[in-house]
Amino acid sequence: MEMLVVTGPISGNWEPIDSILGIGSSKAGWASGADIDKAFSDCKDVLRNRAAAIGGNAVINVDYEVRNFDNGIEVIAFGTAVRVY
């Protein structure tokens, strides 16, 4: 089962562990532009990995920010790693 990463709160029993940060990016290629879906997916993967590393099994209240730069795009996110019971 894939770890839950959501932009709001969740119901049920859970315990906050810590705030975490994730960054994903995609650079424009020779014949293509930057891939926002890849940057977003990579960012969520970083959040999942960081949450798991500290004992979390979900990330809640995630805020995303998208930044454009010269040859690409960057997705930055922060949220709360939690342990859901």
N, C-alpha and C positions, 0 to 999 in steps of 0.2 A: 504494500500500500504506500502510495506517495505521500510525503509529508505535506500537511496543510499549510498554505501560505495565503493569508487573507488580509484585506485592507480594513477590516473592522474587528470588533470583539467577537467572542464565541460564547455560547452558553455551556453550562455544565461545570464540572469540577476541574479546575486547572490551577497551576502554581506558576507565577512568573519566575524566570531564571535570570535573564539579563537582556539589556538592549543590544541589538546586533546591527551591523552594517554590511551591505552587499553592493558590489559594483560589477556591471557587465558592460561590454563594449563591442562594437563592430566597426571595422574600418572599411572605407570604400575601396573596391578593387579597381583594377585597370578598366574593366568593362561593366562594372556594376556599382550601385550605390551601397551605402551602409544598410545592414539588415536589422531593423528595429526589433523584429521578433527574436532574433538570435541574442541581441543584447539584453532583452527583457528576460528570456529564458535563462541565460547565463547568470544574470543577477539573482533570479529566484533560486537557482542551484547553489549559489554562494550562500544565500540565506539558509537554505536547508542544511548544507554542510556545517555551517557555523553553529546552528542550533543543535544539531546532532552531536557535535563535538563537546558541547557543554551539558548534554543530557536532556535536551529538548526534543519534543516530538511534534511541535507545531510552531508557527510564527504568526503572531496576530498584530493588528493595528499597524500594518505596513504602509508607509508613505513612499511614493515613487517620485523621482525627478528625472527628467530627460534633458540632457545637454548635448547640443551640437558642437562639434569642433571641426577644424579645417577638413579633415579627411574621414570623418566618421561620426559616430553617435555613442553616447554613454548613458546608461541607466543606473542611477544611484537609488538605493532603498535602505530604509532603516525600519526596524520593528522590534517586537518583544518576543524573545524565545520563551516558550512555556512548556510545561509538562502537563499533558491532559491525562486525567485519570478515568 
